[in-house]
Amino acid sequence: MEAVWLCVFSFLAGFVDSVVGGGGLIQLPALLVFLPADSSRTLAPIFGTNKFSSICGTSMAVLQYARRVTIQWPLMVPAAIAAFMFSFLGARAVSVIEREILEPVILALMIAVAAYTFKRKDFGNLHAPRLSPKQARWLAIATGVVIGFYDGFFGPGTGSFLIFIFIGIFGFDFLNASAHAKIINLATNIAAVSYFSATNNVLYAYALPMGVCNIAGAFAGTYMAFLKGNRFVRGLFLSVVSLMIVRYGYEVLARYGR
C-alpha cells in the first residue's frame, strides 16, 4: 500500500515540477511518511530515491519542451555543464557550511520573488529576449554555476529561481523560461543521482515505479502548460512559491522560537 501512495504523490510531483519546479514539496514529505522505517533509517536513501524519481520526470519534461519550444542549445549546453559540475561542489560544501544559515536568506528571496511577480501583472507574458548571444551565454553559465551549487547544497526552490531568472533577466515568457529551466534542473539531478547511486542510496523497489508515475505526471504537466499557456504557468508558479514561503517561514520561526 505504501508503494501505491508513493506513486500517487510521485505523479502529482511530476506534474507540478514539469511546469514550475517544486515537485520536492510533494514527493519528499510523501517519502518521509510512507517509506517503511527499516528502509529509511537515514535521510540519504530518501533523498536518493526522490532524486531518482525526479530525474525520470525531468527527462520527460525536457523531451516534451524540446518538441514544442525552440530551445537555445548554444546557451543551455554550457550552462548545464556548469550546473552539473557545481552541483557536486555544493554537495561537498554541506559538510563545511551549516544549511540552517541559509534558510532565512532563502525565505527572504522567495518573498521577494512572489511580491515582484504578484505586482507585475505582465511579468512573463511576453517572450522578448533582451540579451546579445554573447551576454546570454556568459550569463547562462553564471546561472548554471550559482544554481548548480545551490541545488547541490540546499535545493528547495531551484526550479522557481531559474524561471524567475530566465524571465526577469533573459526576457523569456513563462513557458520558455520553464522549458529552459528544466535543462539545468536535469543536469543537477544527474549529478545528484550519480552520487546517490554510487553510494547505494537509492531504494529501487520504490524508485522505479515512482519514476514511471513521475514520467506520467511530467507528460500531463507539460501538456497542460502548452494547452493553457502562460497564464496557467504563472498561476502555478505563484502557488508553488507561496507554499514554499509558508513551509520555510514555519521552519525559520520554529527554529528561532526555541
Residue frames as qw, qx, qy, qz and C-alpha x, y, z in Angstrom:
[[0.000, 0.884, 0.467, 0.000, 0.00, 0.00, 0.00],
 [0.342, -0.724, 0.100, 0.591, 2.92, 2.34, 0.70],
 [0.371, -0.069, 0.591, 0.713, 4.12, 1.99, -2.89],
 [0.154, 0.670, 0.658, 0.306, 0.66, 2.93, -4.22],
 [0.170, -0.931, -0.234, 0.222, 0.55, 6.15, -2.23],
 [0.419, -0.535, 0.338, 0.651, 4.12, 7.00, -3.18],
 [0.349, 0.233, 0.670, 0.612, 3.21, 6.55, -6.86],
 [0.035, 0.848, 0.520, 0.099, 0.20, 8.85, -6.48],
 [0.263, -0.892, 0.007, 0.368, 2.31, 11.60, -4.92],
 [0.485, -0.261, 0.517, 0.655, 5.07, 10.99, -7.47],
 [0.303, 0.566, 0.625, 0.444, 2.58, 11.63, -10.28],
 [0.102, -0.953, -0.281, 0.039, 1.49, 14.91, -8.63],
 [0.453, -0.682, 0.247, 0.519, 5.13, 15.90, -8.07],
 [0.486, 0.065, 0.600, 0.632, 5.98, 15.18, -11.70],
 [0.178, 0.785, 0.531, 0.263, 3.03, 17.30, -12.85],
 [0.213, -0.960, -0.082, 0.162, 3.97, 20.33, -10.77],
 [0.546, -0.540, 0.369, 0.524, 7.71, 20.01, -11.25],
 [0.542, 0.286, 0.573, 0.545, 7.47, 19.79, -15.04],
 [0.136, 0.861, 0.376, 0.316, 5.73, 23.17, -15.17],
 [0.076, -0.912, 0.124, -0.384, 7.27, 25.34, -12.45],
 [0.376, 0.332, -0.711, 0.492, 9.54, 23.17, -10.30],
 [0.412, -0.355, 0.419, -0.727, 8.82, 22.47, -6.64],
 [0.803, -0.062, -0.516, -0.292, 7.97, 18.79, -7.01],
 [0.431, 0.133, -0.742, 0.496, 10.08, 18.08, -3.94],
 [0.335, -0.209, 0.335, -0.855, 7.46, 19.88, -1.86],
 [0.842, -0.034, -0.083, -0.532, 5.13, 16.98, -2.66],
 [0.852, 0.200, -0.483, -0.005, 7.40, 13.98, -3.11],
 [0.305, 0.372, -0.685, 0.547, 9.86, 14.36, -0.21],
 [0.460, -0.246, 0.472, -0.711, 7.20, 14.61, 2.54],
 [0.901, 0.061, -0.140, -0.407, 5.44, 11.61, 0.98],
 [0.697, 0.306, -0.611, 0.215, 8.65, 9.57, 1.16],
 [0.001, 0.353, -0.643, 0.680, 9.16, 10.58, 4.79],
 [0.653, -0.124, 0.299, -0.684, 5.62, 9.48, 5.65],
 [0.916, 0.157, -0.022, -0.368, 5.18, 6.30, 3.60],
 [0.555, 0.462, -0.682, 0.114, 8.62, 4.67, 3.36],
 [0.863, -0.397, -0.312, 0.025, 8.95, 1.80, 5.86],
 [0.376, -0.887, 0.266, -0.040, 11.13, 2.74, 8.81],
 [0.801, -0.306, 0.431, 0.281, 13.57, -0.12, 8.21],
 [0.680, 0.488, 0.316, 0.446, 14.23, 1.18, 4.66],
 [0.207, 0.780, 0.041, 0.589, 14.91, 4.78, 5.66],
 [0.661, -0.569, -0.299, 0.386, 16.83, 4.88, 8.90],
 [0.340, -0.408, 0.100, 0.841, 18.90, 7.75, 7.45],
 [0.363, 0.737, 0.145, -0.552, 17.97, 10.60, 5.10],
 [0.059, -0.469, 0.669, 0.574, 20.34, 9.60, 2.28],
 [0.205, 0.200, 0.922, 0.260, 18.12, 6.79, 0.84],
 [0.221, 0.745, 0.539, -0.325, 15.13, 9.14, 0.99],
 [0.110, 0.782, -0.207, -0.578, 16.95, 11.86, -0.95],
 [0.150, -0.288, 0.823, 0.466, 18.39, 9.31, -3.37],
 [0.259, 0.418, 0.868, 0.061, 15.00, 7.75, -4.10],
 [0.194, 0.822, 0.304, -0.441, 13.48, 11.20, -4.51],
 [0.030, 0.678, -0.433, -0.593, 16.16, 12.30, -6.99],
 [0.228, -0.038, 0.905, 0.356, 15.92, 9.08, -9.00],
 [0.265, 0.629, 0.727, -0.080, 12.17, 9.50, -9.40],
 [0.094, 0.844, 0.089, -0.520, 12.54, 13.22, -10.14],
 [0.123, -0.479, 0.606, 0.624, 15.10, 12.72, -12.90],
 [0.294, 0.295, 0.874, 0.249, 12.65, 10.45, -14.73],
 [0.183, 0.826, 0.508, -0.160, 10.00, 13.18, -14.85],
 [0.088, -0.799, 0.196, 0.562, 12.53, 15.92, -15.60],
 [0.283, -0.181, 0.762, 0.554, 13.83, 13.93, -18.59],
 [0.251, 0.560, 0.771, 0.169, 10.29, 13.57, -19.95],
 [0.039, 0.894, 0.253, -0.366, 9.66, 17.30, -19.44],
 [0.187, -0.594, 0.454, 0.637, 12.83, 18.21, -21.35],
 [0.277, 0.116, 0.839, 0.454, 11.81, 15.95, -24.25],
 [0.166, 0.735, 0.656, -0.027, 8.30, 17.42, -24.35],
 [0.038, -0.878, -0.034, 0.476, 9.51, 21.02, -24.22],
 [0.281, -0.406, 0.601, 0.629, 12.20, 20.37, -26.85],
 [0.294, 0.357, 0.815, 0.350, 9.49, 19.19, -29.26],
 [0.060, 0.823, 0.555, 0.106, 7.32, 22.28, -28.82],
 [0.182, -0.958, 0.028, 0.219, 9.64, 25.12, -27.74],
 [0.643, 0.650, -0.233, 0.331, 12.71, 26.44, -29.54],
 [0.744, -0.604, 0.014, 0.284, 15.47, 25.61, -27.06],
 [0.259, 0.901, -0.337, 0.088, 18.56, 27.80, -27.29],
 [0.970, -0.127, -0.080, 0.190, 21.02, 24.91, -27.08],
 [0.561, 0.465, -0.253, 0.636, 24.21, 27.01, -27.58],
 [0.265, -0.649, 0.235, -0.673, 23.07, 28.85, -24.45],
 [0.813, -0.420, 0.103, -0.389, 21.96, 25.88, -22.42],
 [0.922, 0.121, -0.316, 0.186, 24.65, 23.24, -23.03],
 [0.410, 0.376, -0.480, 0.678, 27.49, 25.18, -21.29],
 [0.429, -0.475, 0.244, -0.728, 25.05, 26.29, -18.57],
 [0.937, -0.205, -0.116, -0.260, 24.03, 22.66, -17.95],
 [0.781, 0.223, -0.424, 0.400, 27.67, 21.52, -17.81],
 [0.077, 0.461, -0.420, 0.778, 28.45, 24.26, -15.27],
 [0.677, -0.393, 0.103, -0.614, 25.38, 23.32, -13.22],
 [0.951, -0.034, -0.307, -0.007, 26.41, 19.64, -13.23],
 [0.599, 0.295, -0.465, 0.581, 29.93, 20.41, -12.02],
 [0.060, -0.398, 0.379, -0.833, 28.96, 22.90, -9.34],
 [0.794, -0.360, -0.166, -0.462, 26.16, 20.69, -8.05],
 [0.853, -0.041, -0.429, 0.296, 28.88, 18.27, -6.89],
 [0.316, 0.298, -0.379, 0.817, 30.75, 21.14, -5.22],
 [0.460, -0.452, 0.038, -0.763, 27.56, 22.25, -3.49],
 [0.897, -0.278, -0.307, -0.155, 27.03, 18.75, -2.13],
 [0.698, 0.084, -0.431, 0.566, 30.58, 18.75, -0.76],
 [0.035, 0.440, -0.224, 0.869, 30.01, 22.16, 0.90],
 [0.676, -0.538, -0.314, -0.393, 27.26, 20.71, 3.09],
 [0.819, -0.293, -0.357, 0.341, 29.90, 19.38, 5.45],
 [0.448, 0.114, -0.166, 0.871, 31.54, 22.80, 5.77],
 [0.179, -0.196, 0.024, -0.964, 28.64, 25.28, 5.96],
 [0.189, 0.299, 0.822, -0.446, 25.55, 24.93, 8.13],
 [0.029, 0.417, 0.709, 0.568, 22.46, 24.81, 5.92],
 [0.195, -0.739, -0.599, 0.239, 20.36, 26.50, 8.62],
 [0.230, -0.460, 0.033, 0.857, 22.21, 29.76, 8.00],
 [0.031, 0.047, 0.596, 0.801, 20.70, 29.90, 4.51],
 [0.006, -0.539, -0.842, -0.028, 17.06, 29.35, 5.45],
 [0.013, 0.764, 0.330, -0.554, 16.25, 32.99, 6.40],
 [0.039, -0.446, 0.444, 0.776, 18.01, 34.17, 3.21],
 [0.013, 0.169, 0.880, 0.444, 16.03, 31.73, 1.02],
 [0.008, 0.664, 0.708, -0.242, 12.81, 32.76, 2.74],
 [0.001, -0.700, -0.035, 0.713, 13.53, 36.46, 2.05],
 [0.013, -0.248, 0.665, 0.705, 14.33, 35.70, -1.61],
 [0.033, 0.377, 0.906, 0.189, 11.12, 33.69, -2.02],
 [0.026, 0.746, 0.494, -0.445, 9.06, 36.53, -0.58],
 [0.008, -0.588, 0.263, 0.765, 10.77, 38.99, -2.94],
 [0.039, -0.011, 0.838, 0.544, 10.12, 36.72, -5.96],
 [0.024, 0.560, 0.828, -0.020, 6.45, 36.30, -5.04],
 [0.007, -0.746, -0.281, 0.603, 5.91, 40.01, -4.33],
 [0.018, -0.443, 0.458, 0.771, 7.53, 41.06, -7.61],
 [0.006, 0.146, 0.888, 0.437, 5.53, 38.52, -9.65],
 [0.014, 0.661, 0.717, -0.221, 2.24, 39.46, -7.98],
 [0.020, -0.714, -0.084, 0.695, 2.93, 43.16, -8.53],
 [0.109, 0.419, -0.564, -0.703, 3.99, 42.86, -12.18],
 [0.740, 0.305, 0.446, -0.400, 0.84, 41.51, -13.84],
 [0.700, 0.656, -0.201, -0.196, 2.60, 41.40, -17.21],
 [0.247, -0.638, 0.729, 0.040, 5.65, 39.56, -15.83],
 [0.367, -0.138, 0.910, 0.137, 6.43, 36.61, -18.10],
 [0.618, 0.556, 0.435, -0.345, 3.62, 37.25, -20.58],
 [0.553, 0.804, -0.155, -0.152, 5.85, 38.34, -23.46],
 [0.862, -0.134, 0.268, 0.408, 8.76, 36.39, -24.91],
 [0.367, 0.911, -0.069, 0.173, 11.27, 39.07, -25.86],
 [0.830, -0.212, -0.048, 0.514, 14.91, 38.01, -25.22],
 [0.014, 1.000, 0.013, 0.004, 16.85, 41.16, -24.40],
 [0.510, -0.661, 0.452, 0.315, 20.48, 40.00, -24.30],
 [0.468, 0.644, -0.537, -0.278, 23.02, 39.60, -27.08],
 [0.938, 0.066, -0.339, -0.039, 24.13, 35.97, -27.78],
 [0.509, 0.346, -0.564, 0.551, 27.46, 36.57, -26.04],
 [0.279, -0.390, 0.410, -0.776, 25.88, 38.21, -22.98],
 [0.856, -0.165, -0.038, -0.489, 23.25, 35.48, -22.77],
 [0.845, 0.171, -0.490, 0.133, 25.85, 32.68, -22.99],
 [0.319, 0.313, -0.601, 0.663, 28.02, 34.03, -20.17],
 [0.455, -0.293, 0.305, -0.784, 25.03, 34.83, -18.01],
 [0.906, -0.061, -0.249, -0.336, 23.63, 31.35, -18.61],
 [0.690, 0.196, -0.593, 0.365, 26.94, 29.83, -17.48],
 [0.014, -0.317, 0.507, -0.801, 26.91, 32.04, -14.36],
 [0.720, -0.213, 0.041, -0.660, 23.34, 30.92, -13.69],
 [0.893, 0.053, -0.444, -0.047, 24.43, 27.28, -14.03],
 [0.425, 0.287, -0.617, 0.597, 27.30, 27.85, -11.58],
 [0.245, -0.267, 0.418, -0.833, 25.19, 29.58, -8.91],
 [0.795, -0.103, 0.003, -0.597, 22.03, 27.49, -9.20],
 [0.810, 0.167, -0.562, 0.032, 24.01, 24.25, -9.63],
 [0.266, 0.250, -0.677, 0.638, 25.92, 24.93, -6.42],
 [0.449, -0.194, 0.312, -0.814, 22.72, 25.91, -4.62],
 [0.862, -0.018, -0.241, -0.446, 20.86, 22.79, -5.76],
 [0.710, 0.164, -0.642, 0.240, 23.69, 20.52, -4.65],
 [0.161, 0.214, -0.593, 0.759, 23.99, 22.30, -1.32],
 [0.298, 0.126, 0.514, -0.794, 20.40, 23.09, -0.38],
 [0.119, 0.181, 0.914, 0.343, 17.95, 22.56, -3.25],
 [0.151, 0.659, 0.704, -0.219, 14.44, 23.85, -2.44],
 [0.194, 0.864, 0.161, -0.436, 13.13, 26.42, -4.90],
 [0.420, -0.280, 0.573, 0.646, 15.72, 25.69, -7.61],
 [0.293, 0.453, 0.719, 0.438, 13.15, 25.49, -10.42],
 [0.017, -0.910, -0.407, 0.079, 11.33, 28.61, -9.26],
 [0.304, -0.746, 0.201, 0.557, 14.54, 30.65, -9.01],
 [0.405, -0.043, 0.662, 0.630, 15.56, 29.51, -12.51],
 [0.202, 0.681, 0.646, 0.278, 12.22, 30.52, -14.01],
 [0.147, -0.930, -0.189, 0.278, 12.41, 33.91, -12.31],
 [0.383, -0.534, 0.406, 0.635, 15.95, 34.46, -13.68],
 [0.357, 0.190, 0.718, 0.566, 15.01, 33.45, -17.22],
 [0.089, 0.825, 0.534, 0.164, 12.03, 35.83, -17.19],
 [0.248, -0.924, -0.112, 0.267, 13.50, 38.77, -15.27],
 [0.341, -0.644, 0.429, 0.533, 16.98, 38.83, -16.80],
 [0.352, -0.022, 0.767, 0.536, 16.81, 36.96, -20.10],
 [0.361, 0.264, -0.111, -0.888, 13.38, 38.30, -21.10],
 [0.165, -0.101, -0.938, -0.286, 11.67, 34.93, -21.66],
 [0.630, -0.322, -0.114, -0.698, 7.96, 34.29, -21.13],
 [0.661, -0.375, 0.533, -0.373, 6.80, 31.75, -18.53],
 [0.964, 0.208, 0.117, -0.121, 6.55, 28.85, -20.98],
 [0.663, 0.605, -0.342, 0.278, 10.04, 29.35, -22.47],
 [0.157, -0.675, 0.562, -0.452, 11.52, 30.04, -19.03],
 [0.829, -0.239, 0.406, -0.302, 10.09, 26.78, -17.71],
 [0.923, 0.378, -0.061, 0.037, 11.44, 24.85, -20.71],
 [0.462, 0.658, -0.443, 0.397, 14.97, 26.21, -20.32],
 [0.428, -0.598, 0.500, -0.457, 14.91, 25.83, -16.52],
 [0.965, -0.079, 0.162, -0.190, 14.22, 22.10, -16.91],
 [0.783, 0.486, -0.310, 0.234, 17.51, 21.60, -18.77],
 [0.082, 0.603, -0.574, 0.548, 19.57, 22.99, -15.89],
 [0.727, -0.334, 0.353, -0.485, 17.38, 21.04, -13.46],
 [0.977, 0.175, -0.106, -0.058, 18.13, 17.86, -15.41],
 [0.536, 0.560, -0.490, 0.399, 21.88, 18.49, -15.19],
 [0.223, -0.518, 0.575, -0.593, 21.82, 18.98, -11.41],
 [0.881, -0.141, 0.208, -0.402, 19.57, 15.92, -10.99],
 [0.876, 0.343, -0.323, 0.098, 22.01, 13.78, -12.99],
 [0.229, 0.561, -0.597, 0.526, 24.80, 14.89, -10.67],
 [0.534, -0.373, 0.473, -0.594, 22.74, 14.02, -7.59],
 [0.960, 0.053, 0.035, -0.273, 21.57, 10.64, -8.91],
 [0.682, 0.487, -0.496, 0.227, 25.15, 9.74, -9.89],
 [0.025, -0.494, 0.649, -0.577, 26.26, 10.34, -6.31],
 [0.688, -0.205, 0.405, -0.566, 23.34, 8.56, -4.62],
 [0.944, 0.223, -0.163, -0.180, 23.54, 5.56, -6.97],
 [0.545, 0.509, -0.585, 0.319, 27.30, 5.20, -6.46],
 [0.086, -0.354, 0.688, -0.627, 26.81, 5.19, -2.67],
 [0.288, -0.244, -0.923, -0.070, 23.90, 2.68, -2.78],
 [0.078, 0.291, 0.522, -0.798, 21.39, 5.22, -1.52],
 [0.488, 0.081, -0.324, -0.806, 18.56, 4.60, -3.98],
 [0.490, 0.075, 0.802, -0.335, 15.69, 2.29, -2.96],
 [0.154, 0.149, -0.681, -0.700, 14.97, 0.92, -6.43],
 [0.015, -0.371, -0.928, 0.015, 11.93, -1.12, -5.35],
 [0.069, 0.772, 0.465, -0.427, 10.18, 2.21, -4.73],
 [0.075, -0.586, 0.263, 0.763, 12.18, 4.47, -7.04],
 [0.125, 0.010, 0.802, 0.585, 11.38, 2.57, -10.27],
 [0.032, 0.628, 0.766, 0.135, 7.55, 2.60, -10.01],
 [0.110, -0.806, -0.238, 0.530, 7.70, 6.17, -8.69],
 [0.195, -0.375, 0.464, 0.778, 9.85, 7.11, -11.68],
 [0.108, 0.334, 0.814, 0.462, 7.22, 5.73, -14.08],
 [0.076, -0.799, -0.586, 0.111, 4.49, 7.74, -12.34],
 [0.226, -0.682, 0.043, 0.694, 6.71, 10.83, -12.30],
 [0.188, -0.046, 0.648, 0.737, 7.11, 10.48, -16.07],
 [0.003, 0.592, 0.764, 0.257, 3.32, 10.27, -16.46],
 [0.187, -0.822, -0.357, 0.402, 2.90, 13.36, -14.27],
 [0.247, -0.478, 0.303, 0.787, 5.51, 15.28, -16.25],
 [0.144, 0.232, 0.748, 0.605, 3.79, 14.35, -19.51],
 [0.088, -0.755, -0.648, -0.048, 0.46, 15.59, -18.16],
 [0.280, -0.748, -0.147, 0.583, 2.04, 18.75, -16.73],
 [0.216, -0.280, 0.448, 0.821, 3.79, 19.79, -19.93],
 [0.073, 0.447, 0.774, 0.443, 0.61, 19.02, -21.91],
 [0.152, -0.834, -0.502, 0.169, -1.37, 21.35, -19.65],
 [0.304, -0.591, 0.103, 0.740, 1.35, 24.02, -19.88],
 [0.148, -0.007, 0.614, 0.776, 1.10, 24.01, -23.69],
 [0.052, -0.576, -0.772, -0.262, -2.70, 23.80, -23.64],
 [0.247, -0.855, -0.419, 0.179, -3.28, 26.60, -21.11],
 [0.426, 0.704, -0.011, 0.569, -0.22, 28.75, -21.83],
 [0.300, 0.369, -0.405, 0.781, 1.48, 31.46, -19.78],
 [0.484, -0.505, 0.075, -0.711, -1.49, 32.24, -17.56],
 [0.933, -0.264, -0.217, -0.115, -1.63, 28.66, -16.25],
 [0.743, 0.155, -0.365, 0.540, 2.14, 28.53, -15.69],
 [0.028, 0.502, -0.258, 0.825, 2.12, 31.89, -13.89],
 [0.683, -0.481, -0.011, -0.550, -0.69, 30.79, -11.56],
 [0.951, -0.163, -0.239, 0.108, 1.01, 27.51, -10.70],
 [0.532, 0.370, -0.334, 0.684, 4.34, 29.31, -10.22],
 [0.216, -0.537, 0.236, -0.781, 2.82, 31.70, -7.68],
 [0.858, -0.378, -0.105, -0.332, 1.06, 28.84, -5.89],
 [0.892, 0.017, -0.306, 0.332, 4.29, 26.84, -5.52],
 [0.320, 0.425, -0.323, 0.783, 6.33, 29.86, -4.39],
 [0.480, -0.545, 0.096, -0.680, 3.63, 30.73, -1.83],
 [0.938, -0.278, -0.185, -0.088, 3.71, 27.17, -0.46],
 [0.724, 0.194, -0.338, 0.569, 7.49, 27.37, -0.15],
 [0.024, -0.546, 0.239, -0.803, 7.19, 30.66, 1.75],
 [0.742, -0.481, -0.004, -0.467, 4.74, 29.07, 4.20],
 [0.952, -0.084, -0.252, 0.155, 6.91, 25.98, 4.66],
 [0.620, 0.219, -0.308, 0.688, 10.20, 27.76, 5.22],
 [0.213, -0.604, 0.118, -0.759, 8.57, 30.55, 7.18],
 [0.844, -0.457, -0.092, -0.266, 7.28, 27.93, 9.61],
 [0.890, -0.005, -0.245, 0.384, 10.70, 26.24, 9.86],
 [0.343, 0.446, -0.239, 0.791, 12.56, 29.52, 10.43],
 [0.426, -0.593, 0.083, -0.678, 10.09, 30.75, 13.04],
 [0.920, -0.341, -0.168, -0.095, 10.10, 27.38, 14.81],
 [0.775, 0.137, -0.287, 0.546, 13.92, 27.35, 14.96],
 [0.181, 0.419, -0.240, 0.857, 14.23, 30.91, 16.25],
 [0.569, -0.546, -0.071, -0.611, 11.35, 30.42, 18.66],
 [0.841, -0.179, -0.481, 0.172, 13.14, 27.69, 20.58]]
